[in-house]
Amino acid sequence: MKKVTQMTKAFETEVVVIGGGIAGVCSAYYLARRGARVVLFERGAVGAQASGVNFGGLRTNGRAEPELPLSLRARAQWQKIETLVGDNCETEITGHVEICDRPEHMAAVEQWAGMAETHGVGAQLLSAADVARRFPWIGTKVLGGCFVAGDGAANPRLVTPVFAIAACKLGVDIREHDAVRTIRHDGGCFQIESESGTGVRAPILVNAAGAWGARLAAQFSEVFPLDVMAPQMVVSEPFARVVTSTVDYPVNGRFFYARQIGRGNLLFGRGPGRADLDLGRARYVPQNLFDASRIAVDVLPFLRGRNFIRTWAGVEGKSPDSLPFLGKSRAIDGLIHAFGFSGHGFQLGPGIGEVVAELALNGRTSTQIEGFDPYRFAKHSGAMGNAPLIQTG
Ligand SMILES: Cc1cc2nc3c(=O)[nH]c(=O)nc-3n(C[C@H](O)[C@H](O)[C@H](O)COP(=O)(O)OP(=O)(O)OC[C@H]3O[C@@H](n4cnc5c(N)ncnc54)[C@H](O)[C@@H]3O)c2cc1C
């Protein structure tokens, strides 16, 4: 029998954020920094989905050109994270190297580095000898690579909760374990009701529901083509530090990526797991783990004989072009979409927060986000940009 909850409390605020991943929490944080009153609803705990289980990579290296302005904006925030939130969240700016063993990949990387320089990324092309000298722990034979010194990594277990604590200190009302159940729009305001029966009215609503973002948008008859993916990770036992920068390496069309954390464990990822949106869970696929482990030992031969102690996967939303849906709704005034980060939204988090705050409070953003237009697939997907709002539940 469906649980019936009485609506017990109803109050007004300026912005409601749905989703307590890095996109939603950073949005709430930057909105509150600018003085907005914000309520955030999270179905589970903040940062418990993709934002808390990811690889932790803070990479501009290799990003598609439309993402670079947002990624660079985020990079400037990561560089001062301790000042922002009072904790450095184990952030290390130790660089990121993408290595190449095929001429066509090397050519693509050279082209990317040229483009990236027009954005000021600071990409350095490396020869095979440069890679051998700078990263002697890489065992595989390479033609060269591309290094970005300003990239790094942070601990995803810490980042979103720490931003959430900082947001609370700025007055954000964070409601965990309380999923949004119904949303109505009366022409001026959203009326949001949660599973606990809490009712909130606000003129601005941020859809930061991650892999569930398209489901939420469908409540407004907006159709966005969002698939679900499940990146999977492996962690080794700890050992003395060898790996000085994050390494990325494409094998058979899929990237293998690895980094070693301060406590000595090596993390690596490759190969999809399986995700279930209804359960909100992802599982690793054993065969893909074995493949990833074989590549790990080829690329990083010092791993031979080490134990891999844990594996996991996370639920992530993926768009057809792997770019997010980030921008204002064309259907409803005051609705902002920020979801579908397609496997690389952790690094973007603080940039997303700043951009959402600008969209919400100024109506536009100073960052180029045209490539993330939520309606770019409309003619293919039948998305409706001006449909009437309907009640859901
Ligand atoms: C294993 C793995 C490795 C990755 N590695 C990297 C990496 O190295 N670098 C990088 O940049 N990115 C990486 N990513 C991608 C990155 O983690 C995601 O792009 C990012 O975390 C997405 O953040 P989000 O806030 O949009 O989504 P989420 O973290 O999924 O947050 C969305 C939240 O919305 C909540 N929600 C949904 N519906 C409702 C509702 N109705 N009411 C209330 N709450 C709701 C969910 O419970 C969830 O907590 C990786 C992802 C995975 C899974």
PDBQT file of the ligand as one rigid body, heavy atoms in Angstrom, charges set to zero:
ROOT
HETATM    1  C1  LIG A 401      32.855   5.475 -10.347  1.00  0.00    +0.000 C 
HETATM    2  C2  LIG A 401      32.799   6.878 -10.879  1.00  0.00    +0.000 A 
HETATM    3  C3  LIG A 401      33.985   7.544 -11.189  1.00  0.00    +0.000 A 
HETATM    4  C4  LIG A 401      33.950   8.867 -11.631  1.00  0.00    +0.000 A 
HETATM    5  N1  LIG A 401      35.119   9.560 -11.733  1.00  0.00    +0.000 NA
HETATM    6  C5  LIG A 401      35.101  10.897 -11.965  1.00  0.00    +0.000 A 
HETATM    7  C6  LIG A 401      36.302  11.655 -11.953  1.00  0.00    +0.000 A 
HETATM    8  O1  LIG A 401      37.377  11.144 -11.692  1.00  0.00    +0.000 OA
HETATM    9  N2  LIG A 401      36.226  12.984 -12.222  1.00  0.00    +0.000 N 
HETATM   10  C7  LIG A 401      35.050  13.611 -12.504  1.00  0.00    +0.000 A 
HETATM   11  O2  LIG A 401      35.052  14.811 -12.778  1.00  0.00    +0.000 OA
HETATM   12  N3  LIG A 401      33.879  12.922 -12.474  1.00  0.00    +0.000 NA
HETATM   13  C8  LIG A 401      33.868  11.591 -12.210  1.00  0.00    +0.000 A 
HETATM   14  N4  LIG A 401      32.712  10.878 -12.185  1.00  0.00    +0.000 N 
HETATM   15  C9  LIG A 401      31.460  11.569 -12.470  1.00  0.00    +0.000 C 
HETATM   16  C10 LIG A 401      30.947  12.365 -11.284  1.00  0.00    +0.000 C 
HETATM   17  O3  LIG A 401      31.000  11.598 -10.109  1.00  0.00    +0.000 OA
HETATM   18  C11 LIG A 401      29.521  12.830 -11.571  1.00  0.00    +0.000 C 
HETATM   19  O4  LIG A 401      29.452  13.452 -12.845  1.00  0.00    +0.000 OA
HETATM   20  C12 LIG A 401      29.028  13.826 -10.527  1.00  0.00    +0.000 C 
HETATM   21  O5  LIG A 401      29.276  13.348  -9.245  1.00  0.00    +0.000 OA
HETATM   22  C13 LIG A 401      27.540  14.083 -10.743  1.00  0.00    +0.000 C 
HETATM   23  O6  LIG A 401      27.080  14.875  -9.692  1.00  0.00    +0.000 OA
HETATM   24  P1  LIG A 401      25.540  15.157  -9.527  1.00  0.00    +0.000 P 
HETATM   25  O7  LIG A 401      25.388  16.039  -8.356  1.00  0.00    +0.000 OA
HETATM   26  O8  LIG A 401      24.989  15.611 -10.843  1.00  0.00    +0.000 OA
HETATM   27  O9  LIG A 401      24.886  13.706  -9.300  1.00  0.00    +0.000 OA
HETATM   28  P2  LIG A 401      24.764  12.780  -7.990  1.00  0.00    +0.000 P 
HETATM   29  O10 LIG A 401      26.008  12.742  -7.209  1.00  0.00    +0.000 OA
HETATM   30  O11 LIG A 401      24.198  11.483  -8.466  1.00  0.00    +0.000 OA
HETATM   31  O12 LIG A 401      23.673  13.534  -7.120  1.00  0.00    +0.000 OA
HETATM   32  C14 LIG A 401      22.324  13.592  -7.503  1.00  0.00    +0.000 C 
HETATM   33  C15 LIG A 401      21.512  13.412  -6.233  1.00  0.00    +0.000 C 
HETATM   34  O13 LIG A 401      20.121  13.660  -6.509  1.00  0.00    +0.000 OA
HETATM   35  C16 LIG A 401      19.383  12.882  -5.588  1.00  0.00    +0.000 C 
HETATM   36  N5  LIG A 401      17.996  12.816  -6.048  1.00  0.00    +0.000 N 
HETATM   37  C17 LIG A 401      17.534  12.303  -7.211  1.00  0.00    +0.000 A 
HETATM   38  N6  LIG A 401      16.187  12.441  -7.273  1.00  0.00    +0.000 NA
HETATM   39  C18 LIG A 401      15.801  13.066  -6.126  1.00  0.00    +0.000 A 
HETATM   40  C19 LIG A 401      14.524  13.494  -5.601  1.00  0.00    +0.000 A 
HETATM   41  N7  LIG A 401      13.382  13.293  -6.273  1.00  0.00    +0.000 N 
HETATM   42  N8  LIG A 401      14.495  14.103  -4.396  1.00  0.00    +0.000 NA
HETATM   43  C20 LIG A 401      15.639  14.308  -3.695  1.00  0.00    +0.000 A 
HETATM   44  N9  LIG A 401      16.868  13.924  -4.148  1.00  0.00    +0.000 NA
HETATM   45  C21 LIG A 401      16.934  13.317  -5.342  1.00  0.00    +0.000 A 
HETATM   46  C22 LIG A 401      20.110  11.544  -5.593  1.00  0.00    +0.000 C 
HETATM   47  O14 LIG A 401      19.809  10.790  -4.443  1.00  0.00    +0.000 OA
HETATM   48  C23 LIG A 401      21.575  11.988  -5.683  1.00  0.00    +0.000 C 
HETATM   49  O15 LIG A 401      22.205  12.008  -4.414  1.00  0.00    +0.000 OA
HETATM   50  C24 LIG A 401      32.713   9.525 -11.816  1.00  0.00    +0.000 A 
HETATM   51  C25 LIG A 401      31.509   8.847 -11.559  1.00  0.00    +0.000 A 
HETATM   52  C26 LIG A 401      31.551   7.534 -11.076  1.00  0.00    +0.000 A 
HETATM   53  C27 LIG A 401      30.250   6.838 -10.768  1.00  0.00    +0.000 C 
ENDROOT
TORSDOF 0
